[in-house]
Amino acid sequence: MGLLRWFRSRLVVIAGLLALGYLLLPNIVVTVFSFNNPKGRFNYEWQQFSTDAWTDPCGVADLCGSLSLSLQIAAWATAGATVLGTMIAFALVRYRFRARGAVNSLIFLPMAMPEVVMAASLLTLFLNLGAQLGFWTILIAHIMFCLSFVVTAVKARVMSMDPRLEQAAQDLYAGPLQTFLRVTLPIAAPGIAAGALLAFALSFDDFIITNFNAGSTVTFPMFVWGSAQRGTPVQINVIGTAMFLIAVLFVLAGMVISNRRNRQKAS
């Protein structure tokens, strides 16, 4: 009876931990097999513990080149989508103009539309324009589909902002630029950062849209897909594990900074 009562009181926590473990299971498998020394071409069965792949992550031809290309595209796509998305979000929240409702609805289309439809549409557009498929077509496509996610994240933050704070800054003789840089931007920064991180993750991870509009350019997801047909090198698991650990460190750093700010406010 006591055990049943304990289980009921912690049912939500247990369910949450089980769901989290289920979500992290693929990452654990990738991490474990990054230390494998497979005998064949495929890294699907555990054979022997080895750190050779970690000591030489670029040992596979073109792997680090495709990784560098994906990071560059993700960085530029994040920058472009964040700047444009932030301006669009402020315009939709702060200003009234014709077709505002239609623009609000159209913003959600890239998120609701199947990726293969958007990929085919972008490919048709680029071919009709006579554009050469490659780095720039991938970048334009990534900015286009990341834009909606940035607008949604920033818009939610801007809608929750108290306009009286900006009015108070103006009453203290702050100009429009000073008010934006010292009041508006710091308050909107969490939403902008969330949108930027989401855009980077989506851009780096995208395969379908990239595959349609890449031409002969090979990004890291395309390299992984191609390697899976011939034999998956352990270095792919190493890169995946490293990216996962970097993401976890970013999250932990954000939590530490947030906790410090909350303690300072409380004191």
C-alpha positions, 0 to 999 in steps of 0.5 A: 500500500505504501509502495503504491502511494509512493508510485502514484505521488511520483507518477508524473515524474516517472513518466517524464523520465521514461519519455526523456530516456526514450528520446535520448536512447538514439543519442546513447546508441550513437555515442556507444557505437562511436567507440566501436571497431567494426570488422565490416563496412557497417557500424551496426554491430558491436565488435570491439572498444576502440578510440581510433575514430575519436583520435582521427575524426577526419579520417574519412574522405570528404567528411570534414569538408561536408561538415564544414560546409553544413556549418557555414550554411547553417551559420549564414542561414541563421544570421539571415533568418534571424535578422529578417525574422526579427524585423518581420515579428516586430512589424506584425506585432507593433504595426497595423497595415493592409494584409497583416492577417494574410501575412500572419497566416502565410508565415505558418505555411512553411512550417505546415507544408511538407518539406518535399513540396517546398523542396520541389517548388524551390527547385522549380523556381531556381531552374526557371531563374536559370540559377546554378544549384549549389551553395547559394541555392541551398542558403536561400532555401534554408533562410526561407524555411527557417524564417517562419520558425524565427518569426514565431519565436520572436513574435511570441516574445514581443507580444509578451513585452510590456510597452510601458517600459519603452514609454518610461525610457522615452519619458527619460529622454531616451531616443528611439535608437537608445530605447531599442538598444537598451530596453527593447532588444534586451527584453526580446533577446531570449526570443531572438536567441531561441529562434536563432538556435532553432534555425541553426539546428534546422538548417544543419540537420536538413536533408530533403530540401537540401538534396533537391537544391544542392546540385553537386554540393554535398552537405553533412546530412547528404554525406551521411545518407550516401555513406549509409548506402556504402557503409557507415564509418564510425567517424559519423557517430563521433561527429554526431556525439560531439554535436550532441554534447555541444548542444547539451553544454549550450543548454546547461550554460543557459540554465546556469546563466538564467539561475544566476540572473534569478538569484541576483534579482532575488537578492 
